[in-house]
Amino acid sequence: MPESEFEAALEPVARRMERVKLPASFLRELLAEGAEIQLGETAMRWAGMPNKNERAALTEALGALTAAGFLEPVGKETWKVVRSAE
């Protein structure tokens, strides 16, 4: 059972994140209110040279956080953090 809204938001993509070794702690650190997240730059910070599977998993995780109200899309592959992860 998820302990927080952040964990609940990632629950649908948790298995995928586990398979590509994308830690929830990395995503939690991204959620500084007002910050902008760009997919390419974030994927490079996490995976070095991300493959398409890693990039897709990160996209899904960011999508889950968007659906839960943590992020707001502001452009192609760019999001603004609207609230932190508690």
DRENMAR-968325 format. One record per residue (C-alpha): x, y negated, z negated; chain. Coordinates in Angstrom, 2 decimals, always signed. Layout:
N
<xx = X yy = Y zz = Z unit = A>
...
# end
This chain:
86
<xx = +0.00 yy = +0.00 zz = +0.00 unit = A>
<xx = +1.45 yy = -3.40 zz = +0.95 unit = A>
<xx = +2.42 yy = -5.63 zz = -1.96 unit = A>
<xx = +2.09 yy = -8.99 zz = -0.18 unit = A>
<xx = +0.40 yy = -10.65 zz = +2.78 unit = A>
<xx = +3.78 yy = -10.59 zz = +4.55 unit = A>
<xx = +4.11 yy = -6.81 zz = +4.14 unit = A>
<xx = +0.47 yy = -6.32 zz = +5.12 unit = A>
<xx = +1.05 yy = -8.36 zz = +8.30 unit = A>
<xx = +3.96 yy = -6.11 zz = +9.31 unit = A>
<xx = +2.24 yy = -2.84 zz = +8.42 unit = A>
<xx = +0.93 yy = -2.21 zz = +11.99 unit = A>
<xx = +4.48 yy = -2.48 zz = +13.40 unit = A>
<xx = +6.38 yy = -0.97 zz = +10.45 unit = A>
<xx = +7.15 yy = +2.37 zz = +12.17 unit = A>
<xx = +8.44 yy = +0.62 zz = +15.29 unit = A>
<xx = +10.58 yy = -1.69 zz = +13.17 unit = A>
<xx = +11.94 yy = +1.31 zz = +11.29 unit = A>
<xx = +12.89 yy = +3.10 zz = +14.52 unit = A>
<xx = +14.91 yy = +0.15 zz = +15.80 unit = A>
<xx = +16.25 yy = -0.72 zz = +12.33 unit = A>
<xx = +14.64 yy = -4.16 zz = +12.19 unit = A>
<xx = +14.55 yy = -5.02 zz = +8.48 unit = A>
<xx = +11.55 yy = -6.89 zz = +7.09 unit = A>
<xx = +14.06 yy = -8.91 zz = +5.04 unit = A>
<xx = +15.48 yy = -10.37 zz = +8.26 unit = A>
<xx = +12.00 yy = -11.51 zz = +9.32 unit = A>
<xx = +11.25 yy = -12.85 zz = +5.83 unit = A>
<xx = +14.38 yy = -15.05 zz = +6.03 unit = A>
<xx = +13.14 yy = -16.55 zz = +9.32 unit = A>
<xx = +9.98 yy = -17.87 zz = +7.69 unit = A>
<xx = +11.12 yy = -21.30 zz = +6.52 unit = A>
<xx = +8.18 yy = -23.68 zz = +6.93 unit = A>
<xx = +8.59 yy = -25.96 zz = +9.93 unit = A>
<xx = +11.40 yy = -23.87 zz = +11.46 unit = A>
<xx = +11.27 yy = -22.88 zz = +15.11 unit = A>
<xx = +11.92 yy = -19.30 zz = +16.16 unit = A>
<xx = +13.11 yy = -18.53 zz = +19.68 unit = A>
<xx = +12.95 yy = -14.89 zz = +20.71 unit = A>
<xx = +16.28 yy = -14.73 zz = +22.54 unit = A>
<xx = +18.30 yy = -16.47 zz = +19.85 unit = A>
<xx = +16.63 yy = -14.49 zz = +17.06 unit = A>
<xx = +17.19 yy = -11.17 zz = +18.85 unit = A>
<xx = +20.88 yy = -12.04 zz = +19.26 unit = A>
<xx = +21.19 yy = -12.88 zz = +15.53 unit = A>
<xx = +19.58 yy = -9.58 zz = +14.59 unit = A>
<xx = +20.94 yy = -7.10 zz = +17.14 unit = A>
<xx = +23.95 yy = -8.75 zz = +18.75 unit = A>
<xx = +23.22 yy = -7.72 zz = +22.32 unit = A>
<xx = +19.61 yy = -6.51 zz = +22.05 unit = A>
<xx = +18.32 yy = -3.89 zz = +24.44 unit = A>
<xx = +14.81 yy = -4.14 zz = +25.86 unit = A>
<xx = +13.41 yy = -1.81 zz = +23.16 unit = A>
<xx = +14.85 yy = -3.95 zz = +20.34 unit = A>
<xx = +13.61 yy = -7.12 zz = +21.99 unit = A>
<xx = +10.13 yy = -5.60 zz = +22.43 unit = A>
<xx = +10.01 yy = -4.51 zz = +18.78 unit = A>
<xx = +10.98 yy = -8.01 zz = +17.64 unit = A>
<xx = +8.30 yy = -9.47 zz = +19.93 unit = A>
<xx = +5.70 yy = -7.15 zz = +18.37 unit = A>
<xx = +6.79 yy = -8.08 zz = +14.84 unit = A>
<xx = +6.60 yy = -11.80 zz = +15.63 unit = A>
<xx = +3.17 yy = -11.18 zz = +17.18 unit = A>
<xx = +2.01 yy = -9.49 zz = +13.98 unit = A>
<xx = +3.24 yy = -12.46 zz = +11.95 unit = A>
<xx = +1.43 yy = -14.80 zz = +14.35 unit = A>
<xx = -1.82 yy = -12.85 zz = +13.96 unit = A>
<xx = -1.46 yy = -13.10 zz = +10.18 unit = A>
<xx = -1.02 yy = -16.88 zz = +10.30 unit = A>
<xx = +2.68 yy = -17.12 zz = +9.46 unit = A>
<xx = +3.68 yy = -18.31 zz = +12.95 unit = A>
<xx = +2.12 yy = -20.43 zz = +15.65 unit = A>
<xx = +3.14 yy = -20.10 zz = +19.31 unit = A>
<xx = +4.57 yy = -23.34 zz = +20.71 unit = A>
<xx = +5.90 yy = -22.15 zz = +24.05 unit = A>
<xx = +7.04 yy = -19.13 zz = +25.97 unit = A>
<xx = +8.88 yy = -16.89 zz = +23.47 unit = A>
<xx = +8.92 yy = -19.69 zz = +20.88 unit = A>
<xx = +7.06 yy = -19.96 zz = +17.58 unit = A>
<xx = +6.80 yy = -22.49 zz = +14.78 unit = A>
<xx = +6.72 yy = -21.26 zz = +11.18 unit = A>
<xx = +3.53 yy = -22.54 zz = +9.56 unit = A>
<xx = +3.93 yy = -20.81 zz = +6.20 unit = A>
<xx = +6.63 yy = -18.95 zz = +4.36 unit = A>
<xx = +6.47 yy = -15.33 zz = +3.18 unit = A>
<xx = +5.53 yy = -16.16 zz = -0.43 unit = A>
# end
